[in-house]
Amino acid sequence: MILNNIRNYLNNNSYNINLSKNQLYINNYNKIDNINDKNISIIFNDFKLNIDGINIKVIKMIDKEILFNGQIESIKIIPIK
């Protein structure tokens, strides 16, 4: 039972997007399409996430996990057909 719970936790493929003041945390994405100081585009299974802002910087980047810092001005979800 405990081993199954640990295995399920480690193999969890659901994504997570957290926005707090001047920080954006994303995990379990498929691909980073674009990153610069004004725009980020990240692709998930069924949508693309576009983030626009000012002075966007990557603070932390690990396998399928990324943390940005900067002034976030807009977030758009674009469905992938």
C-alpha positions as semicolon CSV with decimal commas, in nm:
position;residue;x (nm);y (nm);z (nm)
1;M;0,000;0,000;0,000
2;I;0,266;0,254;0,101
3;L;0,486;0,152;-0,191
4;N;0,194;0,202;-0,433
5;N;0,127;0,550;-0,290
6;I;0,492;0,648;-0,334
7;R;0,499;0,507;-0,688
8;N;0,179;0,697;-0,780
9;Y;0,323;1,020;-0,639
10;L;0,650;0,984;-0,831
11;N;0,475;0,892;-1,158
12;N;0,217;1,171;-1,141
13;N;0,197;1,338;-1,483
14;S;-0,062;1,605;-1,406
15;Y;0,063;1,958;-1,457
16;N;0,076;2,236;-1,202
17;I;0,083;2,612;-1,266
18;N;0,122;2,845;-0,966
19;L;0,127;3,222;-0,994
20;S;0,227;3,436;-0,699
21;K;0,353;3,793;-0,678
22;N;0,625;3,822;-0,945
23;Q;0,678;3,443;-0,964
24;L;0,541;3,168;-1,185
25;Y;0,601;2,798;-1,114
26;I;0,519;2,531;-1,374
27;N;0,575;2,157;-1,367
28;N;0,505;1,855;-1,589
29;Y;0,504;2,048;-1,917
30;N;0,594;1,881;-2,247
31;K;0,818;2,136;-2,415
32;I;0,945;2,491;-2,379
33;D;0,869;2,666;-2,707
34;N;1,020;3,008;-2,629
35;I;1,180;3,195;-2,339
36;N;1,301;3,553;-2,339
37;D;1,275;3,847;-2,100
38;K;0,929;3,946;-2,234
39;N;0,762;3,619;-2,336
40;I;0,743;3,253;-2,239
41;S;0,564;2,983;-2,442
42;I;0,525;2,639;-2,291
43;I;0,350;2,342;-2,453
44;F;0,142;2,091;-2,257
45;N;-0,049;1,787;-2,388
46;D;-0,361;1,975;-2,493
47;F;-0,276;2,346;-2,479
48;K;-0,001;2,606;-2,516
49;L;0,060;2,855;-2,237
50;N;0,178;3,205;-2,340
51;I;0,303;3,437;-2,068
52;D;0,388;3,801;-2,138
53;G;0,570;4,026;-1,895
54;I;0,870;4,243;-1,814
55;N;1,215;4,127;-1,696
56;I;1,119;3,759;-1,694
57;K;1,407;3,541;-1,572
58;V;1,445;3,170;-1,512
59;I;1,521;3,117;-1,143
60;K;1,513;2,738;-1,126
61;M;1,496;2,473;-1,397
62;I;1,488;2,099;-1,332
63;D;1,345;1,815;-1,541
64;K;0,990;1,927;-1,636
65;E;0,992;2,189;-1,359
66;I;1,061;2,561;-1,402
67;L;1,036;2,875;-1,187
68;F;1,026;3,226;-1,335
69;N;1,064;3,565;-1,172
70;G;0,951;3,899;-1,318
71;Q;0,648;4,118;-1,373
72;I;0,377;3,895;-1,527
73;E;0,136;4,103;-1,737
74;S;-0,080;3,839;-1,909
75;I;-0,131;3,464;-1,932
76;K;-0,309;3,306;-2,230
77;I;-0,414;2,945;-2,278
78;I;-0,431;2,838;-2,642
79;P;-0,595;2,499;-2,710
80;I;-0,400;2,257;-2,930
81;K;-0,617;2,076;-3,182
